[in-house]
Amino acid sequence: MNQHISAHSGLATDVHLKNLSLTYNDSEQALFSNLNLRLPSGQWTCLLGKSGCGKTTLLRHVAGLLDAQINWSGELITSDNQPLSNRIAYMAQQDLLLPWLTVLDNVCLSQRLGIRPNQASATKSETDKAIELLEAIDLKQYASAMPQQLSGGMRQRVALARTLMQNKSLVLMDEPFSALDAVTRYKLQNLSAQLLKGCTVLLITHDPQEALRLGHSIYVMSGKPAQLTSLEVPLTPPPRTFNAETAVHQQAIIELLEQDYG
């Protein structure tokens, strides 16, 4: 995959969730109670755990998408003391492509939504950047195609390009590579590590190997209310190749995850 494209250049920030307690309005059981998590500036934090344990809820809470559905207490602190609004790119499990827009227009969606009254479309520089991203994910030839003409894996790659196109300093990713075959997943992990260099990234994944490839920090979420367990990571910088050391770490993660299936 073409990788001749510059990484994110914006200023990232530490994000600290402090003593977070959260309950859905229609539930008496707290999902989180005094949960703490720090997302270091410019690094990838990976979050593992069984389905339903609260990983996506945590992601959506950081993104500010749950306010009407929850009661919560605690603090969400940024190292520069600035609000997170307008600094977040969110990539969900589903590609969420708009079926009436071309691939190129889907990638440019955030620019389209921000178009000024006297502006007809995304600027030429924005379109050029989108084309570069499509080339980087080997989909440049599909720029004029409609989403329904693409396979599931291709659609997810377009969703990744749309996320990268937003050029935000905090990137929240919910299993972004789960629909991809092994080789494409490996290539997009490398590409994402390159293009999101300098961003603060929170990645949810079910794949211990993926967490070990990309994570500067790795946590396992478990229990009710859910708590986080911090894991050791290999000393080598991500994206890591898989070797004997990472295999030992992977086995430790699997054994820890198994404890929550008892």
Disulfide bonds with the S-S distance in Angstrom:
none
